[in-house]
Amino acid sequence: MEKLLDIDDVSEMLGVTKATIYSWTSQNKIPHIKLSKRLLKFREREIMAWVAARTVSASTVTAMKKRGRAGGTTYAGSREDYIEKIIENAKEAVLN
């Protein structure tokens, strides 16, 4: 039987709060299993596929910048800082 993750596992895996995970599940933004009114579980493979579907490659970001679609600004920090900024922007996009 496939391992099921709990909300703590998914929260840690994605680097977001449990409140965010609850919000996403109530809006059906993230795949989940509702075992009861207060018990949520997640299939690891579904979460990984969900993340993969939202992953933006560096070449996509570069192409978006060339077309003027990557937020309209450039980032002068390190590569790691830039990647963190992309992740933050992706989280905000999912929340909104």
MIDOSE-1310 file (N, C-alpha, C; in nm, 2 decimals, decimal comma, always signed):
residues 96
mekl	+0,08/-0,12/+0,00/+0,00/+0,00/+0,00/+0,09/+0,13/+0,00; +0,05/+0,22/-0,07/+0,12/+0,35/-0,09/+0,12/+0,43/+0,05; +0,23/+0,49/+0,07/+0,25/+0,57/+0,20/+0,16/+0,69/+0,18; +0,09/+0,72/+0,28/+0,01/+0,85/+0,29/+0,08/+0,95/+0,38
ldid	+0,08/+1,07/+0,33/+0,14/+1,18/+0,41/+0,04/+1,25/+0,49; +0,08/+1,30/+0,61/-0,02/+1,39/+0,68/+0,01/+1,53/+0,65; -0,06/+1,62/+0,71/-0,05/+1,76/+0,68/+0,09/+1,82/+0,72; +0,14/+1,76/+0,83/+0,28/+1,81/+0,88/+0,38/+1,77/+0,77
dvse	+0,37/+1,65/+0,72/+0,47/+1,61/+0,61/+0,46/+1,70/+0,49; +0,34/+1,73/+0,45/+0,33/+1,81/+0,32/+0,37/+1,95/+0,35; +0,34/+2,00/+0,47/+0,38/+2,14/+0,51/+0,53/+2,15/+0,50; +0,60/+2,05/+0,56/+0,74/+2,05/+0,56/+0,80/+2,04/+0,42
mlgv	+0,74/+1,94/+0,35/+0,79/+1,92/+0,21/+0,78/+2,04/+0,12; +0,67/+2,11/+0,13/+0,65/+2,23/+0,05/+0,71/+2,36/+0,11; +0,74/+2,36/+0,23/+0,79/+2,48/+0,30/+0,69/+2,59/+0,32; +0,56/+2,54/+0,34/+0,45/+2,64/+0,37/+0,39/+2,60/+0,50
tkat	+0,31/+2,68/+0,56/+0,24/+2,66/+0,68/+0,13/+2,56/+0,67; +0,09/+2,50/+0,78/-0,03/+2,40/+0,77/-0,15/+2,48/+0,73; -0,16/+2,61/+0,78/-0,28/+2,69/+0,74/-0,29/+2,70/+0,59; -0,17/+2,72/+0,52/-0,17/+2,73/+0,38/-0,22/+2,60/+0,31
iysw	-0,17/+2,48/+0,37/-0,22/+2,35/+0,31/-0,37/+2,34/+0,33; -0,42/+2,37/+0,45/-0,56/+2,37/+0,47/-0,64/+2,46/+0,38; -0,59/+2,57/+0,35/-0,65/+2,67/+0,26/-0,65/+2,61/+0,12; -0,54/+2,55/+0,07/-0,53/+2,49/-0,06/-0,63/+2,37/-0,07
tsqn	-0,64/+2,29/+0,03/-0,73/+2,18/+0,03/-0,88/+2,22/+0,02; -0,91/+2,33/+0,10/-1,05/+2,38/+0,09/-1,09/+2,44/-0,04; -0,98/+2,48/-0,11/-1,01/+2,54/-0,25/-0,98/+2,44/-0,36; -0,95/+2,31/-0,32/-0,91/+2,21/-0,41/-0,80/+2,24/-0,50
kiph	-0,70/+2,31/-0,45/-0,58/+2,35/-0,53/-0,47/+2,25/-0,52; -0,48/+2,16/-0,42/-0,38/+2,05/-0,40/-0,45/+1,92/-0,39; -0,40/+1,81/-0,45/-0,46/+1,68/-0,43/-0,46/+1,63/-0,29; -0,57/+1,58/-0,24/-0,58/+1,53/-0,10/-0,69/+1,43/-0,09
ikls	-0,68/+1,36/+0,02/-0,78/+1,26/+0,06/-0,85/+1,31/+0,19; -0,98/+1,32/+0,19/-1,05/+1,37/+0,31/-1,11/+1,24/+0,38; -1,04/+1,19/+0,48/-1,09/+1,07/+0,55/-1,20/+1,10/+0,64; -1,20/+1,21/+0,70/-1,31/+1,26/+0,79/-1,32/+1,41/+0,78
krll	-1,41/+1,47/+0,86/-1,42/+1,61/+0,86/-1,29/+1,68/+0,90; -1,21/+1,62/+0,98/-1,09/+1,68/+1,03/-0,96/+1,61/+1,00; -0,97/+1,50/+0,92/-0,85/+1,42/+0,89/-0,82/+1,42/+0,74; -0,70/+1,48/+0,70/-0,66/+1,49/+0,56/-0,53/+1,40/+0,55
kfre	-0,52/+1,34/+0,43/-0,40/+1,26/+0,40/-0,37/+1,30/+0,25; -0,25/+1,27/+0,22/-0,20/+1,30/+0,08/-0,12/+1,19/+0,03; -0,13/+1,16/-0,10/-0,05/+1,06/-0,16/+0,08/+1,12/-0,21; +0,19/+1,07/-0,16/+0,32/+1,13/-0,19/+0,34/+1,15/-0,34
reim	+0,30/+1,05/-0,43/+0,32/+1,06/-0,57/+0,24/+1,17/-0,63; +0,12/+1,19/-0,58/+0,03/+1,30/-0,63/+0,09/+1,44/-0,59; +0,14/+1,45/-0,47/+0,20/+1,58/-0,43/+0,33/+1,61/-0,52; +0,41/+1,50/-0,54/+0,53/+1,52/-0,62/+0,49/+1,56/-0,77
awva	+0,38/+1,50/-0,82/+0,33/+1,53/-0,95/+0,28/+1,67/-0,96; +0,21/+1,71/-0,85/+0,15/+1,85/-0,84/+0,26/+1,95/-0,84; +0,37/+1,93/-0,77/+0,48/+2,02/-0,76/+0,55/+2,02/-0,90; +0,57/+1,91/-0,96/+0,63/+1,90/-1,09/+0,56/+1,98/-1,20
artv	+0,42/+1,97/-1,19/+0,34/+2,05/-1,28/+0,35/+2,20/-1,27; +0,40/+2,24/-1,15/+0,41/+2,38/-1,13/+0,56/+2,43/-1,13; +0,65/+2,34/-1,17/+0,79/+2,38/-1,17/+0,82/+2,46/-1,30; +0,89/+2,57/-1,28/+0,93/+2,65/-1,40/+1,08/+2,63/-1,42
sast	+1,11/+2,59/-1,54/+1,26/+2,57/-1,56/+1,33/+2,71/-1,58; +1,46/+2,71/-1,57/+1,53/+2,83/-1,58/+1,52/+2,88/-1,73; +1,51/+2,79/-1,83/+1,50/+2,83/-1,96/+1,36/+2,90/-1,99; +1,26/+2,85/-1,92/+1,13/+2,92/-1,93/+1,13/+3,06/-1,87
vtam	+1,20/+3,08/-1,76/+1,21/+3,21/-1,70/+1,29/+3,30/-1,79; +1,40/+3,25/-1,85/+1,48/+3,33/-1,94/+1,40/+3,38/-2,06; +1,32/+3,28/-2,11/+1,24/+3,32/-2,23/+1,13/+3,42/-2,19; +1,07/+3,40/-2,07/+0,97/+3,50/-2,02/+1,03/+3,64/-2,01
kkrg	+1,15/+3,64/-1,96/+1,22/+3,77/-1,94/+1,24/+3,84/-2,07; +1,29/+3,76/-2,17/+1,31/+3,81/-2,31/+1,18/+3,87/-2,37; +1,07/+3,81/-2,33/+0,94/+3,86/-2,39/+0,88/+3,96/-2,29; +0,95/+3,99/-2,18/+0,89/+4,09/-2,09/+0,78/+4,03/-2,00
ragg	+0,78/+3,90/-1,97/+0,67/+3,85/-1,89/+0,71/+3,79/-1,76; +0,83/+3,82/-1,72/+0,87/+3,77/-1,59/+0,87/+3,87/-1,48; +0,76/+3,95/-1,48/+0,75/+4,05/-1,37/+0,80/+4,19/-1,41; +0,87/+4,20/-1,52/+0,91/+4,33/-1,57/+1,04/+4,38/-1,50
ttya	+1,09/+4,31/-1,40/+1,21/+4,36/-1,34/+1,32/+4,26/-1,34; +1,44/+4,30/-1,33/+1,56/+4,21/-1,32/+1,60/+4,19/-1,17; +1,67/+4,09/-1,14/+1,71/+4,06/-1,01/+1,86/+4,06/-1,00; +1,92/+4,14/-0,92/+2,07/+4,16/-0,91/+2,13/+4,07/-0,81
gsre	+2,06/+3,99/-0,74/+2,12/+3,90/-0,63/+2,19/+3,78/-0,69; +2,22/+3,69/-0,60/+2,29/+3,57/-0,64/+2,19/+3,47/-0,70; +2,24/+3,37/-0,77/+2,15/+3,27/-0,83/+2,06/+3,21/-0,73; +2,11/+3,17/-0,61/+2,03/+3,11/-0,51/+1,92/+3,20/-0,46
dyie	+1,95/+3,33/-0,45/+1,85/+3,43/-0,41/+1,74/+3,44/-0,51; +1,78/+3,44/-0,64/+1,69/+3,45/-0,75/+1,60/+3,33/-0,75; +1,65/+3,21/-0,73/+1,57/+3,09/-0,72/+1,47/+3,10/-0,61; +1,51/+3,14/-0,49/+1,43/+3,16/-0,38/+1,31/+3,26/-0,41
kiie	+1,34/+3,36/-0,48/+1,24/+3,46/-0,52/+1,14/+3,40/-0,62; +1,19/+3,31/-0,71/+1,09/+3,24/-0,80/+1,00/+3,15/-0,72; +1,06/+3,08/-0,62/+0,97/+3,00/-0,54/+0,87/+3,08/-0,46; +0,91/+3,19/-0,40/+0,82/+3,28/-0,33/+0,71/+3,33/-0,42
nake	+0,74/+3,37/-0,55/+0,64/+3,41/-0,64/+0,55/+3,30/-0,68; +0,60/+3,18/-0,69/+0,51/+3,07/-0,72/+0,41/+3,04/-0,61; +0,46/+3,05/-0,48/+0,37/+3,03/-0,37/+0,26/+3,14/-0,37; +0,30/+3,26/-0,39/+0,20/+3,37/-0,40/+0,10/+3,35/-0,50
avln	+0,14/+3,30/-0,62/+0,05/+3,27/-0,73/-0,05/+3,17/-0,69; -0,01/+3,06/-0,62/-0,10/+2,96/-0,58/-0,20/+3,01/-0,48; -0,15/+3,10/-0,39/-0,23/+3,15/-0,28/-0,34/+3,25/-0,33; -0,31/+3,31/-0,44/-0,40/+3,41/-0,49/-0,49/+3,36/-0,60
